[in-house]
Amino acid sequence: MISPINFLHIVFVVAIYWIGVLYHSFLLDIVIAGLLSIATSATNYRLTLRLHSSFLASLFLTILLAALVLIPMVYFVFKIAEILQNVDLAFFERVKNLFVLNVQSLEIIPTSYKEMIVNYLQNVKYEDYIARGFEMLERVGQGSLRFFSNMVLILVFYFFANLYGKQILLFFKRVLPLKGEDSQMIFDEMGQTMSVVLYSTLFNAIFQGALFSLVAWYLGYDPFFMGIAYSFASLVPVIGGAIMWVPVAIYEFSLGNTANAVIVALYTVIVISLVADTFVKPVIIDFISKYLVRTQTKINSLLIFFAILAGISTYGFWGIILGPAVTALFISLLKIYDTLKRNKEGSMEEPKF
């Protein structure tokens, strides 16, 4: 005879399975929305106190998230589509020929290197690269449509997660088979880590995009479009900025504007990559940790970097959120396990990560 509690466990497991089947298509969107809600929970709490309305606070944060991510992405995709509609395939041949002429005219380049560069460029079948580029852009376009539809769902789930977040949190704290303080530690660790990651990523992307828009404006390009494009490119670890400044530098060099090409390269590498990303970014993270999030969790920047890198390689764009979240959850569980083991052995020393 099955006891009522065991029967309940069996029914609960079966129900979870069918819930997973039923909401499988929305599961990733729900998880991302929940993680974003956890990341902005402190801000949501302060806004609720100031506005005296959880609904208004949730609505404001949802609109703000849409303004920071969805609207710039829509503008970027439509701008790219407009550029592709007017693209002239002969343009690439002209750029290649101009590049060759400019290389040949530079006296500082040894003749042997000039011949090597010219021979390589003349043998390049740019039509193949163009075809591959359009295939890649087609995949990007298809991915963008999926991203927009997912983003709309994420915004909807994010709004309700903010609106009912406190009740959901209390419910999970009651049903989790852990002590109240252990459950709270998991939520605190994830919330503080996600807050720092989210805010620092947004601030850094906007800051780097603004810096690149200055040099784009100086060279006569559309600063708003170039700034948005660089902001998204900066989210790609290691090579992000090069996706933008290398083509611009090559194009300027092809036009014979060697000084402009050098300015773009030096400005991006020194001002953005070295100064902003290496020196200013840690200051931004430290400021966010101390004054915006007011976190008590000591976050290893290198660990967060690898978590984001692994997340992007596994989940794509949303890996920026999922990578650190999974890592923070794993570390929290390790800390709980370590604490339980130390208590059992009679040691109360705090685990350090």
N, C-alpha and C positions, 0 to 999 in steps of 0.2 A: 504494500500500500504506500503510495507516494504521499509524503507529508505536504501540507498546504504551502509551506515556504519553498520546498523543492519544486513543486508544481509551478509556483509563481516564478521561480528562476527560469524554468524551462520556457514558460510562456513569454517571459521578458526577453530572453535570447532570441526566440522566434520572431517576436515583434520588432526587435532591433534589426534583424535580418531583412524583414519586409519593409521596414522604414527606409533602410539603406537602398533597397531595390527601387522603392517608390520615388525617393528623392535623389537618386544617383546623379541625375543630370544637373541638379542644383547644389550638390554637396560641396564642391570646391568653392562656389560663390558664397555659400553660407559660412564656410570656414573662414574665408578671407574677410567677409563682412564682420564676423565675430572677432577676428584678430584685430581688425582696424578699430572696432568698438572698444576692445580692451586697451589698445594703444592710446586712444583719445578719451579714456574713461575719466581721468583726472580733469581734463579740460571740460568735458561734459558736465561733471559735477559742479565745477566753478561757474559755468554758464547757467546751469539750472538755478543755482543760488542767486545769481545776479538777475536773471530774467524772471524768476519765480514761476517758471514753467518748464517742465521736462520736455513737453512737445516742442516749444519754441527752440530750446537748446538743441534738440535732436535735429530739427529742421535746419537750423543755422549751420550745424556741422556738416550735414549732408550736402547742402548747397555749396558750402566752402570746399568740400572734397571734390564735388563735380567741377567747380570753377578751377581748381588746381590741376586736375588730371584730365577730366573728360573734355572740357571745352578746348584747351590747347591741343589735345590729340585730334579732335575733330577738325580744327583749323589746319593743323599740320597735314592731315591726310588729304583734305580738299585742295590745299595749296600744292601738294605733290601731284595730285591728279591734274590740276590745271597746268603745271609745268610739263607733265608728260604728254598732254594733248597738243602742246605747241612745240614739242621737241623735234628737231631736224637731225636726221641721222648723219647728214653731211657735216653737221657741227663737230662731231667727234673726229672726223678726218681733218677738218681745218685746225682743230686744237692740236692734233698730233703733228701736223706739218709746222705749225707755229712753234711748238715745243722743240722740234728738231732744229729749226732755224735759230732759235734763241740759244740752244746748246752750242751750235756751231759758231755763234758770234761771241761767245764768252771766252776771253783769252786766258782766264785763270784755270780753265779745265784743260789738262794735257790732251794732246792730239789723239793718243791711243785710247783714252777714255771716251773722247768724243766719238771716235769711230765705233767703239763698242756700243755706246748708247744709241747712236743713229742706226746701226745695223739691227739692234734689238727692236727698236721702234718700227722700223720699216718691215720687219718680219712679223710684227704683231697683227693678227687678224682681229681687229677691234669689233668686226661684225659678230664674232662668236661671243665676245665679252658683253656686247650690247644685248644679244639675245639672252644670254644667261642673266644679265641684269634685269631685263624685263620679266623673265620667269621668276626671279627672286621678288621683284616688286609685285607680281601677281599673287605670289604666296603671301607677301606682306599685306596686300589688300584684303585677301581672304581672311587672314589672321586678324586684321583690323576690324572687319565686320563682326567676327566672333568676340573680339575684345569689347566692342561697343555694346553688343547685346549682353555680354557678361557684366560689363560695368554698370549698365542700367539695373540689372538684377542685384548686383552688389550694393548699389546705392539704396535700393529699396530695403534689402535685408539689413544694411547698415543703419538706416533710419530706425527700424523697429528694434534692432539690437541696442541702440542708444536709448530708445524710449523705454524699453522693458529690461534694460541691462541689469539693474539692481535686483529685480525679482528673479531673473535667470541665475545671477550669481549666487544669491542666497539659496535657491533651489539646489544648485549643483553642490554647494557646500554641505547641504543637509544629506544628499543622497550618496556622495562619495564616501567610500569606506575608509576615511582618514580622519585624524583628529582635526578639529576646527582650525588650529594654528597651522597644521601642515597644509591643509587646503588653501588657507589664506596666503601662505608662503608661495605656493605654486602660482596663484593668481597675481600676487605682488611681483614675483620674479618676471613672469611673462609680461605683465602690464608695463612695468618699468623698462624692461629691455625693448619691448615693441615700441614704446613711446619714444625712446631715444633714437631707435633705428628709423622710425617713420619721420619724426620731425627733422632729424639731422639729414636724412636723405632728401627730403623736400627742400629744406633750406639750402643745402649744398647744390642741388640741381638748379634751383632758381638763381642762386648767386653766380654759379659758373656760366649759366646761360646769359645772365645780364652782362657779365664781363666779356663774353664772346660777341654779344650784340654791339658792344662799343667798337671793336675793331671791324665788325661787319659794316657798321654805319660809316666809319672812316673810309672804307674801301668802296662805298656806294651800293652795298647790298641791302636787302630788306632786313633791318635789324630785328624786327619782331619775329619774323619767320626763322632767321638764323639763330636767334636766342632760344626759341622753343626747340628747334632741332638739336642744338647743342645740349640743352637741358636733358632731353631724352637720351642723347648719345652718352652723356656723362654717367648715366645709370649703369652702363656696361663697364664692368671692372677692367682695369689695365689699359685696354685699347680704346675706350669710349671716345675721348676727345679727338683722337686721330681720325675717326670716321668723318669728322667735319672739317678739321683744319687742313688735312693733307690734300683732299680734292681742291679746296679753295687755293692753297698755295701752288699746286700744279697748274691750275687754270690761270692764276695771275702770272706765273712764270711763262706760260705759253703765250700770253699776250705781250710779253716783253717787259712786264712790270716786275723785274727781279727784286727790286727793293721792297715792293708790296708783299711778295712771296716770303721774303726773309722776315719782314715785320710780322706777318701772320704766324709763321713758324716760331719765332722767338717769343712773341707775345703769349701764344698759347702754351708753349712749353714752360716758360719762366713764370709768367704772371698767373696763369690758370692752373697748370699742372703742378708746378713747384710751390709757388707761394700760396695760392688759394687751397689746393687740394692737400698739400703736405703740411702747411703751417696754420692756415686759417680754419680748415675743417676740424682739427682737434679742438680748437678754441670754441667753435660752434657747438660741438658735441658736449664739451665741458659746460658751456653756458646753458644749454638745454637741460643737461643732467642736474645742474645745481638750482637753476632759477625757474625753468619752465615745468619740468617733470618733478624736480626735487626728489630724485631717486636716492635711495640708500644702498642700491645694488651697485657693486663695483663691476663694471662691464669691461671685458678685455676687448680692445678695439681690433686686434688681430683676429680674435675668434669671431667677432661679428663680421669682419671682412670675408673670412672663409665661409661663414654661414651664408652670407649673401651670394657669394660666388657659386657655392654648391646649390643654393636655391634657384638661382637664375638658370644654371645648366640643367636642372631637373624639371623645374616648373615654368621656365620662361620669365616673363615680366613680373608675375606675382610671386616669384621666388624671393624677391626682395623682402616680402612680408613673411612667407612660409619658412624660409631658411632659418632666420633668427628665432622664429616662434618655436620650431621643432627643437632647435638647439637649446633654447631657454627652458623648455619643458623637460628635456633630457637632463640638464644640469640641476634643475629643481628636484627631480626625482632622485638623482644621485645624492643631493644634499640631505633629503629626507631619509634615504636609506643609510647614509653615513651617520646621521644623527641617531637613528634608531639603534644602530650597531654600537655606537659609542655609549649611549645610555645603557645598553645591555651589559657593556663591559665596564661601566662605571666611569667613563670619561665624558666630560661635558665640553671639551674643546670644540670651538666652532670650526666647521670645515671651510677651507679657503679655496677659491677658484680664481 
